[in-house]
């Protein structure tokens, strides 16, 4: 929470929930890690589909629209076949004189030895000498046009409704992820690289959105088209329909074989995306540090390596999955050739009409096209499911314990804080705090000092219930904090960290963050008490000056004063200052100390400090080593004892420090 070094050394985190990506920190940390196996495609896809359950009514309507659209679309080739039959029959009829019947023409052809022509004529209905009935042909074409227009309109309406369903589904998923982040314990974030987590929350959810948007409509339409086309093909010619159906198992085999090889590459692609984001975020967050130590070449090399890993995984995934569509087109072309040959023979033998064969060839194209689309969608589906696995891992992570069903709440705001035989460890076999007991009286200032890794920040984390105790208890005004809601507990505590955090907003909004309902007068009082008012008037817009998210337009010391003002405005019963004045100059620090002394009335204060000069006036100083309190007392008492505090103090000051320092 505060001192980076202490966090790393004194707070080794428990193993984080299952994740893909490094957990290192710093501009050069956490770059390795093998590719993990993905979850099963089927269960993950089923779970993703389950997110659509609240849209059941809308999906039913979409399915109805799709059915109507497909029915109109698949009737078109059959009607066009009828138009071709009319044209063909009319053209044949012109070859024979009027007054004859079709039977007489066929009998004459057989009598003259033209058996194949007779067979061809027997499969066509015509009236000798009648010619082409252009009125009937035109009527058929008008029906075909009307069907295709209606099909397009229903398809458009289906896409419109489905778009709303998809966006609402992703909206709910984002809400669930946001809510989940607030329920996760601090140890999860300690064990997860920030760029990796951001990648899951942004890139992976965006990929899921694109996958649902691009595949759901095509998937539904393609499946319905396949069903409708199969029905029409069996109506026209069962023999040709069986030939066409042979391609389905062949298609499934090709898709399955290729999909199995590409799925793990898609998982690796999104894993490397998260790691690359993490590396970029770390490098640019610590950009000044990288420049100071001249490590830009190493950062560039690490970026090149991660970028290359991502390129190889992405290229492999897209290339292998991209084979599916050409393979489907090859199978479709083979089927087209077979149907054309067999259909031509059946027309020549009089079993089928020419229009029916042309309609069937159109259906064969309509049959292979959705199969090809399904094959081409396999890479999108695999990519989307791989992203969903990563998001579901986040949603399945162990949450912090629930608040009690019947919480207790302290009466009043005295600020009496007591540790009773508290034990805690981050890692099971590495003890940190054992049987620690202490009492902080209301209005006392308790300073916690000790070497790096002693457990000072851990003590604060336990007060705030960022971590749960292994044994013992902590009470606030006589109430066990474990029996309080976290919101109630933290509303009674104010925390000012060494690492300042400011959001993109005005100075006034940043100060009022802890108490949004604070009046203008209260904000100004807090600013004056912490000497923020002194530098705000030097800014062009005063309290309306807009800060960026890093607070880059104010100095480090001024940022720290703003966070102190925010803590004071909240007026908690317990105030925690974790190296809160480390970036303030010596003169300002003295002024802030005086301001804090005035505001500590009836308020318990915990001060973590490495600069021992800042806590000499504390009511109680706790000296910690290896998670234990080895000494406690006032500044004068501990110096007189000549123990651990005496050693720490003399290590910082070669000469006595005057009261005016």
Secondary structure, DSSP 4 states (H G I P E B T S, - for coil): ---HHHHHHH-PPPPPSS-SS----STT-----PPPPPPPHHHHHHHHHHTTGGGHHHHHHHHHHHHHHHHHHHHHHHHHHHHHHHHHHHHHHTTS-TT--HHHHHHHHHHTT-HHHHHHHHTS---TT----HHHHHHHHHHHHHHHHHHHHHHHHHHHHHHHHHHHHHHHHHHHHHHHHHHB-HHHHHTS-HHHHHHIIIIIHHHHHHHHHHHHHHHHHHHHHHHHHHHHHHHH-HHHHHHHHHHHHHHHHHHHHHHHHHHHHHHHHHHHHHHHHHHHHHHHHTHHHHHHTT-HHHHHHHHHHHHHHHHHHHHHHHHHHHHHHHHHHHHHHHHHHHHHHHHHHHHHTTSS-HHHHHHHHHHHHHHHHHHHHHHHHHHHHHHHHHHHHHHHHHHHSPBPPPPPTT----SS----EEEEEEEE-SBTTB--EEEEEEEE-TT-EEEEEESTTSSHHHHHHHHTTSS--SEEEEEETTEEGGGS-HHHHHHTEEEE-SS----SEEHHHHHGGG-TT--HHHHHHHHHHTTHHHHHTTSTTGGGPEE-TT-TTS-HHHHHHHHHHHHHHHT-SEEEEESTTTTS-HHHHHHHHHHHHHH-TT-EEEEE-SSGGGGTT-SEEEEEETTEEEEEE-HHHHHHHTSHHHHHHHHH-SSPPPTT-
